[in-house]
Amino acid sequence: MLDAPDGDGYRLRMRPAPACPEIAVVDLQVCDRCGLCLPLCPPEAIHLELTDLVVDRTTCTGCRKCIAPCPVGALTMVAA
């Protein structure tokens, strides 16, 4: 494990993202679960839960890096 129990390990804990006007959302009816968006999300706000991709509203920074690469257009931005 890289992190020490007191948090003084090699990795720093992520700070909450600042409030942003927009966040990404996944349309699960359209999403084909290809996973292309997962490594593109800088704060790792997009993650897989069972078989669905989920965007964590508290860590999404609204950077839009996940939107264009989605081959089926399942990711869109909405007001936070």
C-alpha atoms as one frame of an Amber mdcrd trajectory, in Angstrom:
protein
   0.000   0.000   0.000   1.414   3.355  -0.967  -0.526   5.482   1.484   0.457
   5.538   5.114  -2.389   5.318   7.648  -1.939   9.006   8.443  -2.209   9.943
   4.737   1.482  10.825   4.372   2.164   8.196   1.710   3.174   8.658  -1.894
  -0.302   9.551  -3.067  -2.225  12.565  -1.857  -5.908  12.378  -1.154  -8.019
  14.029  -3.828  -9.553  17.316  -2.903 -13.222  17.823  -3.756 -13.670  19.458
  -7.135 -14.703  23.097  -7.100 -18.334  23.732  -7.880 -18.784  23.863 -11.634
 -21.779  24.958 -13.678 -21.920  21.708 -15.690 -21.202  18.037 -15.140 -21.136
  15.004 -17.415 -23.978  12.481 -17.375 -24.210   9.060 -19.016 -27.319   8.024
 -20.965 -27.427   4.342 -20.024 -29.907   3.591 -22.822 -27.274   4.684 -25.365
 -24.006   3.738 -23.614 -22.363   0.572 -24.987 -19.988   0.271 -21.978 -16.877
   0.466 -24.181 -14.950   2.259 -21.419 -13.201   4.801 -23.674 -14.194   7.597
 -21.308 -12.708   6.015 -18.165  -9.012   6.838 -18.713  -9.832  10.287 -20.134
 -11.419  11.623 -16.961  -8.710  13.582 -15.064 -10.342  13.334 -11.618 -11.526
   9.761 -12.321 -15.131  10.830 -11.795 -16.391   8.206 -14.262 -16.339   4.672
 -12.942 -17.932   1.299 -13.556 -20.546   0.056 -11.087 -21.524  -3.508 -11.923
 -22.368  -3.075 -15.608 -23.144   0.662 -15.730 -20.897   3.680 -16.117 -21.558
   6.265 -13.421 -20.359   9.862 -13.109 -19.595  10.985  -9.564 -21.227  14.416
  -9.311 -18.925  15.478  -6.493 -15.681  14.933  -8.430 -16.658  15.789 -12.028
 -14.910  19.046 -12.965 -16.889  19.635 -16.160 -13.738  19.456 -18.314 -15.622
  17.747 -21.197 -12.698  15.443 -22.054 -15.065  12.456 -22.041 -17.690  13.911
 -24.409 -16.091  13.876 -27.887 -14.408  10.428 -27.724 -17.683   8.645 -26.902
 -18.470   6.653 -30.070 -22.213   6.526 -29.399 -22.762  10.000 -27.902 -23.880
   8.673 -24.521 -22.137  11.410 -22.522 -23.559  14.909 -22.354 -23.193  17.914
 -20.091 -25.997  19.127 -17.846 -26.308  21.914 -15.289 -24.917  20.870 -11.939
